Amino acid sequence: MNHAIETLDLGKRYPVPRRYRDLLLRPFSSERRTALEGVSLQLKKGELAGLLGRNGAGKTTLIKILCTLVLPSSGQAFVNGYDVVRDQRAARRSIGFVVSEERSFYWRLTGRQNLGFFATLNNLSGAERDTRIRKVIRLVGLEAHADRMFKDYSSGMKQRLAIARGLLTDPEILFLDEPTKSLDPLIAREVRDLIKGVLVSDQGHSAILATNNLKEAEDLFDHVTILDEGRVLASRPRSEMRALLSGGDNHRIRVRTARGELERLLPSLGVLGFEVEIADSVESGDRHELQITSTAEGLRISELIERMVGAGIEVESCVALEPTLDEIFTRIVERRTRDAA
């Protein structure tokens, strides 16, 4: 099987807590909150795949199901080819799980001692255990700090140790739930480099990372899945996300004209279906950069340039701008919100 993860119409519903009054008046009724609905995914092996969504979108619930920590209400999920319900034990042997706020380490034990404890819980012993501990400490760059007590670790070191613990069983697939949350930018970058450069690129692990940090997603992911309110809005390679957008092409145009002339022309450009924003003047007072966004599919930037040239404005350059993942995510979620209204 070429898929690290595959889900088929996966769903999860939780019972809604009830007040005492409701229990007395309606003892047999029940309400359920939908956390996931109809989630179907295929994520390849050897990739860093991202689950991207707002808080409450269902990212953590999906990861917990894939890690066999929560049972699905409907559908099927496979990890490394193993059904997470029928083949839980085999699925667990294939995975490691890393969370952002690690509270299960023992603060008065060293990093190495903590890893020894969790290795024993994972049925590793003797020479095999010691070999695995040395390897994961080296992988995450904690050789110089392995024998310091956990309570003396920095936030970045704690997160590296959490990743080391997830790697103890040499899993084929590593799940990471917001691994850089609450870390300062420099340490967060170090953790991202460790995940992308060492664990995925060098070591060949597959990794599934959940985040709502769009800049992080832009830097890391090979494959992007956008979740919102428990549903998959998009799931495809990062390089193909651009194809999901209709309209909304962005261009940056440099022109040479008096600002007053340019401002008088703007209303007519809006009639063509373009939003035009004047950036700060560059180089001299008569040079300006314009940020152009088409508001519908099929609009041609050439028509806008023809209108500008016909009005006596000198157009020096026009550059197409690729949308960022932030822009793609925002527009896809906004589109779903409009359709649901």
N, C-alpha and C positions, 0 to 999 in steps of 0.2 A: 504494500500500500504506500502511495506517495504522499498521503495526507497525515500530518501530525495530529490534526484535529478535524473531525467531521461531526456536524450536528444536523439532525433532520427534524424540522418542525418542533423544536424544543420549546417547552413552556414551563413556567414555575409560578405557582400562586400560593400566597401565604394567607392564613386566617387573620382577619382583622381583630385586634383585642376588643372585648366587649365590656361595657359598663355593667355594674351590678343591676341597674334598673332594667337593662335589656335582657340580662340573664333571667330575671324574674318574670318579665312580661312576655318574652319570646324565647323560651329556653331551647327550642329546637331549631331556630333559624340560625343561619351563619352567613357571614360575609367574607369574601376573599379578595385580597389585593393582588393584582397581576404584576409580577416583577419581570417576567419574560414571556413573550408570545410569538410563536411561529418562527423561531430563530433557526435558520439553516445556513451553515457555514462550511467551507472547505479551506483549510489552511495547510500549506505545503510544509514538508520537512526542510530543515536547514535554513528557515527564514526567521526574521524577527518580525512578528505580526503584532499589530497594535489594536487594542480595543479602545476606541475614542468616544467619549460622550460626557454629557453634563453629569453632575452629581445626581444619583438616583436613576440613571439611565439603564442600569442592569448589568454593568460591567463586573462588579464584584460577585453578584449572584451567578453569572455565567461561569466565572473562574471557579467558584466553589463547587458548582456542579461538575465541571471538568476535572476537578481535583478530588472528586468523590466525597466531599464534605457535606453536600446537600443533595438530596434525591430530586430529580425532576418530577413535575406533575404530569407532563405529557412529552411525547416525542422521544428521540434517541440521541445519545451522544457517544462518540468514540474517540478515545485517546490512544494514539499509536496503534490503532486497529482494534482496541479492546473496548467493549461496551462498559460504560462507567457504572451500570447497574448490575449486570450479570457477571462481569469480569472485574470486579472492584480490585481484587488483590493484584492481578496482573497489571491493571491500569496504574495502580499506585507505584509499582516498581519502575514504571516508565517516567515518573514525573518528580519534579522538585517544586516547592512552593515558597515564595518569598513575599512577605508583606512589608508595608512601609514602617509601621510603628511596632517594632519588635519588643515585646514585653516578657517573653518566655525564657530569656537567658538568665542565668544565675549571676548576679552582680558581683559576688565575692569569689567567683571562680575566674580563672584566666580564660582567654579566648580558646586556647588549646584544650583546656579542661572542659569547657562548654561543648566543644565539638566532640570530645570523647564521650560525653554523656549522651548526646543525641545520636552519635554513631551506634552506641550500644542499644538505644531504643529502636534503631533500624536494623538490628540483628547483625551488625558488623563487630568483629572481635579479633583479638590477636594482631598478627602482622598485617592482615588486610585492613583493619581499622586504622592502625598507625600510618600505613601507606596512604590511605585515602585522606587522612587528616593533613599529612604533610603536603599532599598534592593540592588540596583545595586552598590551604593557607597560601601556597605559592601562587596559585591562580589569581587570587583576589588581592595579592600584594600586601599580606599582613605578616611576612616573615619576621620583621623587626619588632612586632608588637604582639605576637602570638602568646607570649608568656606574661603579659600584663593583665591585671584584673579588668574584667568587663566594665566595672564602674568607672574606670579611668579612660575609657575609650571616648573619642570624639564621635559626633553624629555620623560622620562619614565612615569611620572605622566600624561602628556598630552595624551600619548597613552592609558593609563589605562582609562582616562576619555572618550576617543573615543570609547573604548570597552563598557564602561558603557552606553554611548548613544545608541550604537547598541543593548543593552539589555533592553532598556526601555519598549518596548512593549512585553517583555517576548517571543521572537521569538523562534520557534522550530529549525530554521536553521540560523546560523551566518556565513556570508561571510566576509573574511578578506583578503584584497589585500596588501601583503607585510607588515604586521603589525609591523615587527621589523626593517624595513629599516631605516638606519641612526642612529640606537640606538647603544650605546656601548655594548660590549659583556655581561657585568653583567646585565644591564637593559634588554637587549634582552632575556636573560635567564629567568628573572623574568616574562616577558610578556609571554614567551612560557609556563612556568609552570602554569601561570594563565589560559591560553587557554586549555592546555591539562589536567591539574590536576583538576582545579575547574570547568570550563565551560562544558567540555565534560565528564570527568570521574565522577565528583560529581553531577553536575546539570543535566546531561543527554541531553545537547544540541547537535545537529549535527553541525559540523563546516566544511566549505570549505575554505581552505587557499591557496592562490597563492604565490609562491616564486620562486626565482632562486638561493636561498641559499641552496646548497646541504647538508651542515652539519645540517642545521635546519630541512630539510626534513627527514634526517636520524633519528633525535631524536624524531620527532613528529608524523609522519603520520601512520595511520592504513591502508589507501588505497592510492595508488600513481597513478596519471595520468600524463603521459609525453606528452607534446605538443611541436610540432616544426613546424614552418611555417603554423600554423592554422590547423594542422592535429594531430589526436591522434596516437602516436606511440605505446603506451602501457597504459593499465588501469587495475590494479588488486591489490589485497591485498599486502601490503609490503612484507609479508612472501613468496609470490609467485613470486616476481620479478626475483629471481635468475633463474627460469626456462626459462626466455626469452633468456638467453645467450646460444649459442652453442660454445663449445670450450672455450678457454681462462681460464681454471681452474688454480687457483693459489695454490702453495704449498711453504712452507718454510722448507728447508732441512738443517740440521746441519751435517757437515762432519768433519773428522779429516784427514788431509793430508798437505803436503807442498804446499804452494800457487803456486809455480812454476808448480808442477804436475797438480794441478787443472786447471790452465790457459791453459796448453797444451791439456787438455781434452775437453775444452769448445767447440771448433769447431765441434767435433763429436756429442756432445749433440744437437747442433743446427740442425744437419742433421736429427735427430729423430723428429724434429718439436717442440722443446722447446726453449724458450728464457730464458737464465740463467744470473742472475746478482749476483755478489759476494758482499755481504754486508761486513761491517767492521769486522775484526777478533774479536773473543770473547774469553774470559778466557785466552787463550794463543796463541802464534803465529801460531800454526798448526791447530787451530779450526776455522772454517768459517761457516757462514750462507749464504745459497743460496736462492735467490728469483726465483722461477720457474714459468713460465707461458706457458701453452700449447697453440699453435697457431692455432689449428684446432680441430674439434670435433672428439672424438673417440680415442685420444691419451691416453696411459696408463702410469701413473707415474712409475709403476713397471718396465717398460722397461728401463726407464732412470736410475732407481736405480740399475738394473742389470748391465747396462753398466758401471756405476761408480764402483760398487763392483768388476767387472771383471777387471777394470783398477787398482785395488789395493787401492781404496779409501775407508776408513772406514766411513760408514753412521751411524750416531748416532741416528737421529730422522727425521721424516717426518710428517709435520702437514699441513692438508688442510686448506686454508684460504677462508672464505666467502667473496665474493666481496662486497665492500661498494656500497651504492646507487650512489655515485659519479662515480664509475667505471661502474656501470650498465647504468646510464644515458649517460655517454660519449660514450660507445660502441654502444648503441642503436641509438643515434643521428648520430654517424659516419657511422654506417651501412646504415642509410637512405640516408645520403649524397652520399655515394658510389653508392647506387642503383639508385639515381636520376641522377647521372653524365652520 
